[in-house]
Amino acid sequence: MKICYVDESGNQPADPCLVMVGLLVDAARLNRTREELGDIFNDVEKLFGEALKELKGAKILSGRDRWRKVSPQIRKDLVENLCH
């Protein structure tokens, strides 16, 4: 079985373009991915003291909303860890 996660960005009237991406994964390997990224997600949950629902890259990078209280170095390290 395959699972597809689809997300879009730029869906506001003022945005110059709309980008939509789909990520197709094998459901049998999904648990392995959660294990591999689990430490990163746990670290983020510890920062805010609540379960992780979604990571918004734009907010992490720019330090918006609740990310404004997180140091730029921690935010940079998080993004680098997710991209490796």
N, C-alpha and C positions, 0 to 999 in steps of 0.2 A: 504494500500500500504506500502511496505517496501523499505527502501533505504539502500544500502550497500556501505560503504566506505572501500576501500582496499588500504593498504599501504605496502611498502616493505622497508627493510633496509639490507644493506650488498650486494649490487648489483654491486660491483666493483671487478675486478680480484684479488686484494690483500686481499679482505675480506675472513675470514675463513668460513663463512656460510651466508646463505640467510634466512631472516625471513620475512614471509608475514602474515599479519593479516587482517581480515575483521571484520568490526563492522556493524552489522545489526540492524537498528532501525525502529520503527514504525513511518511513516511519520506524523501521527496525533499527536504524542507526541514530534516531533522534535522542534516545536516552544517552548514548555515548557522547553526543555533543553537549548535552546538559552536564554530564560529568566533567567534560573537558573545560567548560566555561563556568562551572559551578562556583569556583573560588572567586572569580571576578564578580558574579552576581551577588554572592554572599557579602563581599566587601562593600558593594553599593548599598545593599540592604542595611548593613551596619551603620553606614553614614547617616541614613535617614530614619532608622529604627522602624522600618515597615517593609512589608513584602514588595518585591520588585514587580511592577506591572509592565513597564515599558521604559526604554531608554530613548530619549530624543537627542540625537547627535548635535543639532543646532543649539540646544539649551546647554548641553555639557560644554561644548567648545566655547560658547560666548559667556558662560557663567550666568545664565538667566534663571529666574524663578528660584527654586530651592538650591540650585547649583551655585548661586552667588556667594553662599557661605562656605563653599568648598574651594580650597586653594587652587590656583591655576596649575601648580605642579601635580597635584593629585588628579585633577581632571585630565591633564596631558597624559599621565601614566595610564589612566584607565583607557583612554582612546587607543594608545599604543598597544596595550595588552589585548584589546579586542581586535586589533588589525593584524596581529601576528599569527 
